[in-house]
Amino acid sequence: MQVPTIRGVSFMKLHLDAKHRDTDGDFFTEESLLSHLNIEKVKKVNAGANNNNVYKCKSTIDPNQRYSYRRSKIPNFTYNGDNNIKLLPDDDEERDMMKATIENWDQASNLEISPKVIFNGYVKGTDKKNPNQIVLYHTIVSDGYDNDLYNLYSKSTVEDKDFITHLDVEISKRLIRLFERMHDEMKIVCFDVKPGNTVIKMKGGEIEDLRLIDFDGDWCRHKPILELEDKINRECIKTLSILLMANHFISKTPVKKNIFIDYFTNKDGKVKDEIIELKEPMRDLFCHRDNKTYEYCYIASIYFDEAIDYKQCAYSCSDIFDEVFETMTTRTHSNDGDETWRNVSSVKSSKPRSKSKSKSKSKSKSKQKTSKRKRSMKSIFNWLRRKQTEKNRNQEKK
């Protein structure tokens, strides 16, 4: 008997096989899947323009047991019987991305890097654009967690904003361990690491568990370089993941602080020698173009600063990296008026960021420090844009 395939990939590897269907061999509907798993929706928890609808759920048998239900907004396949299942879009790139998505979630769950996944398959429905067409939506059902880190830090107190707390230190250490396992055991790099893609369980004010989510194959990709016994490259990739996450904490969360400062600096506030040694090889990786895509630089253009234009990656990637490296390895907080650039935390005691004695002196010192350092991220990218414009004009004159 011939094994059914999609563009050369078996149904089993894409989780289109009988194991991921109902007892009649048909694909679940959303309602029949929830009933099969004894789960009911509680509320929708994500808003915005991401690619999935996510719901908090609970068990219909044990209300204390929580789950997360995540379904793609855009259909992944058209379905007209097992002999007529087609990818959307029907090309090799989409096939590879879908295969990676399935494998990534399975691996992350088995290795306890993500929440435990109890269903990784598809539910069928109708296409909104074509109600007569049955389509399949990728669906993940996993253990539920209390919160994601973005929402957790959105609820921080004023004191939490001024201090690098014990909780900050513990979260940073756990995240670093998760990055190490993701790179070393899964052999993948997830470029979209951020607080909103990290979930946490708390118990009595302490961390019970912390996991990463969103292992879709579009931005979680296998990297052959991780298959090699190359300690330098492994350290570079890990540190780049930390830089990406640190940027989100310092620029995108309400607390605007860098919880990873102890990873980058010694107790005297100086950047560690081993981090400085990684700067050049990290820059090479950051500016490496894979399949015509500057992956790290592209993510920077989305999250690091609104002034970054992705088109600049081709000619100013090194400048972008240098600014990111300088910012994330020397600052605990956003540079807001009378706040200093660095205040290193300690595991034994939480330290606040320093405050100047007078606002006028503080503002003056802040301006001096800013002028001595590189331009702010916004100004450097505006400067790079002007530089490229001048370059284009000169070329046109010639």
N, C-alpha and C positions, 0 to 999 in steps of 0.2 A: 504494500500500500504506500502510495506516494505521500510524503509529509507535506502538508500545505505550507506555503511560504508567502512572504510579502517581500518582493524585490530581493529574493535569495535568503531572507532571514526567516527562520521557522516561527510558526504561531507560538510555540512554547517560549521562545526567547523574547517575544513581544507581549507575552501574557494574553494571547488571544485564544489559548487552548482551553479544553474542557475544565481544567482545574480552576479556572477563573470565571466560570459561568455557573448558572443555576443548575438544579438537579435534572432539568429537562434538556440541558445542553445549550440553552439559549443565553444570550447576554442579559445580565440584570438590568432592570430599570432602576432609577434612583430609589423609588419607593420599595421595590422588591429587595434591593440590596440592604437598605436600612432595616427592613423587616427580618431578613435572613440573619443579620448580625445582632438583632434585638437592640437597636439603637434608634433614638429619635432626636431630631434637631432641637436645639435650645435657642440659639440666635446666630445671626450672621456676624462675623467678627472682622472681616476685612472690607475696607472701602478704598476706592481709588482705581487707578488704571493698571492694576497688575493682571496677570493672565488666568487667575483662578478665583472661584468662589469658595470661601472657607466658612465653615459653620462650627460652632461649639455644639457638642452633642452629649447625651447621657444614655446610659444603659436603661432599657425598660425593665430589666430584672433587678439591678442594683443601681439606684439613682446616684450613689456616691462614685460610681465608676464613670469617668469622663472620657470622651473621645473627640477627635478632630476629623471633620469630613471636608475633603478638598477636591473640587472638581474643576477641570479646565473649562474656561469660558468658550473657547473655540474648539469645535470638533476636530478629532485627530484622524478619524477614518469615516468613509462612507460605507454603509453596510447593506448589501443586497443578497444576503446568503453567504455561506462560507467560501463559495467559489468566486465571490465578487466583493472582496473587501479592498478598498483603495485608500492609500494615504492621502492626507490633505496638508500641503500639496504633495502630489505623487512624484517624489524625486528621491535620489539617494541621500541627499543631505538630511531631509526630514526623516528618512528611515534610520540613519545613524543616530540622529538626535533622540528619536523615540526609543531605540534600543538602549542607548546610554541612560536615558531617564529611568527605564525599568530596572536596569542593572544597578544604577546608583542608589535608588531607594531600597532595593533588596539588601545590598551590601551595607549601607549606612544603618539600616535597622538591625541586621545580624551582628554588626560590630558595636552596637549601642552608641553610635555617633548621632543618630537621629532618634526620635521617639519610636517605640515599637510599632511596626506597620502590621495591621491585621488584614488589609486588602490593598492590593496594588494591581489594578486592572482597569476595566472600562464599564461604564453604564451606557445604555442606548437611549436615544431620544430622537427628537425631530430637529431638523435644521431650521433655524429661525428664518433664513433667507429662502428656504425651499421646504415648506411643511410636509411635502410628500416624500421627502428623502429621509431615511433612517440613518443616523450617524452615531458614532461612538465617541464618548468623552473620557479621557484619562482621569481616573479617580483614585485618591489615596485616603484610606481610613486608618488612623493611628491613635495611639494613646493621647489623651488630652493633658495639657499642662496649664498651670495657673495663668501664665502671662508670657508675652515676649519681652525682650529687654528694652525695646523702645518704649513700650507702655509702662514698664516698671520704672524706668528713669524719668518718664513724664510726670510721675507722681512723687518725685523726690522732694524733700523739704529744702528750705533755704540753707540749712546747715549742711545737708548732703551736697549741695552745689559748691560750697566753699571748701569742702574737705575731700581728700582721697581717702575713702573709708575702708574699713576691714572688708566690707561686702564688695567694694570695687576691686580690691586686691584679689579676693577669692574668685570673683567672676573672671578676672583677667587670666589667672592661672589655669582655670578650667578651660577657658576658650583656647589658650595656647596648647593645652594637651589634646583638645579635640582637633585642632589644626594639624598637629603632629600625626595623629592617628589617621586623619583623612588623607594626608599626603603619603604617609609611610605604608598604610595598609590598603587603602582604596586606590592609591596611585592616581588621584585626581586633584585638580585645582578648581575650587569654586570661586569665581571672580565676584559674585554678588553677595559676599559675606557682609552682614550688617546686623545691628541690634534687632531689627524687625524679623530677621531670619534666624533668631536664636530664642528658644523657649526655656522657661525655668519653672521649677516647682520649689516652693518655699515651705518650711515647717518650723514654727517657733522662731521666726526671724533669721533662720539659717537656710542655706541652700540644700535642698534635698536632692535635686538633680538639675542638670543643664544639658541641653542638646541643640544641635544645629538642624535646620529644616531647609526646604527648597533645594532639592538635589536634581532638578530637571537638567536634561542634557544640553540645553541651549547655553548655559553658563557654568555648568559643572562638567569639566572635560578631562578625559584621560591624558596624562602627560608622559610620553615615553622617557623623558629625562628623569622621572621619579623611579623608573625601573633600574636605573644605574646606581651603582654603589658610589655615589658622588656626594660626599658630606657637604661641600660648599654649596652646591646647587640646592640641596634639600634645605639647608639653613636659609638660603636666599628666598626660596619659595615660601617657607614658613613665615619669615620676617615680612615679606610682601603681604601675606594674608593679614598679619597683625597690623601693618601700616594701613591697609584698607579699612579694617574694623576700627582702628584708632581714629581715623579721619571721621567716621560716622559719629563716634562718641563726642568728639571735640567740635564738630561743626553742624551735626544734624539732630542731636538730642537736646532737649531743653536744658540739661545740666551743663552742656558744653565743656566737658572735661575729658582729659586723656587718661583713662584708667590703666593704660599700658606703660606709663612713664618709667616705672621701675624696671621694665624689661629693657628699655633703651639706655638708661642712665645709671651711674653709680650713686652711692649715697651722698657724694659731694656735688652731685648735679651735673657731672660731665658725662658726655655720651661714651658708652663703653667701647673699649678698643675693638672688641670682636664685632660690634655693630658697624664701626667705621670701616673695618676691613671688608665687610660685606657690601659696602656702598657701590663700588664699581661693578662687581658681578650682578648685583641687584638691578642697577641701571640697565645693564645689557638685557636682562630678562624682561624688565618693564617695557623696554623699547623694542623687544623682539616682535616681529610681525609674523603671525601664524594664519595661514590661509587668507592672506591679504587683510587681516584684521589685527590692529594693535590692541590686544585684548585688555591689558591693564590700562592703557591710555584711554581706551573707549569708556571703560567704567569710570575713570577719572573725569571724563567729559560729562558724565551723567551726575555724579555725586560730589566730586571734590569742589567744584566752584561753577556757578552759572556762567562765568566769563570764559570758561574753556570751550573752545571749538574743536570738535573731534578732528577736523581737517588739519589742525595744527600738529597732530601727532607725527605726521610724516617729516616735519622739519624742526620741531621744537620739543620732541619727546624728552630729551635729556634735561632741558630747562624745567619741564613740568615735574619730572622725577626729583630733581634737586630741590625744588620748592617743597614738594610733598615730604621728602626725607627730612629737610630742615625743620619743617613745621611740626611733624609728628614726633621727632626725637628730642625736641627742646622745649615743648610747651605742655603744661598741665591743663591750661584753660584757654579759652578764646581770649584774644588780646583786647579786652574791653576796658578802655579808660584807665582806671587806677589799679588794675590787676597786673601782677608781674608775670613774666614769661614762664618761669619754672619754680616749682616747689615740690621736691621729691618726697614721696610718701614713704612710710615705713610699715612693715608688717606688725611691729610691736605697738606702734602708736599712729593714729591718724593725724596728719598735719594739714592745716588750712593753707590756702594760697595766701601769700603775704599781702598786706594792705599798706599803702604808703601813709606817712604821718599826716600829710596834708594833701588835699585834692589837687592844688595848683602844682606842687612839687611832683606829685604822682603823674599828672598829665605830661609835665615837661620831661620827666624821666622816660615815660612811655614813648613819647615822640622820638627821644634820642635813641632808645633801643630799636625802635622801628626803623629809623633811618640808617642805623649801623648794620642792621640785618638786611636780608634781601627784601625786595618789595613784597607787599602783601600779595596773596594769591590772585586777587582780582586785578591788581595793578600790573603784575608781571604778565598775565595773559593778555591784557589790553596792550601792553608794550609789545609783546610778541606779535599780536595782530597788526599793529602799526608797522612793525618791522617787515612783516611779510608783504603788506600793501606797498611799501616803498620798494621792496625787491621786485615786485611784479611791475611797478611803474618803470623802473630802470630797464627791465627786460623788454618792455614794450617800446621804449625809446630806441633801444638798440635795433 
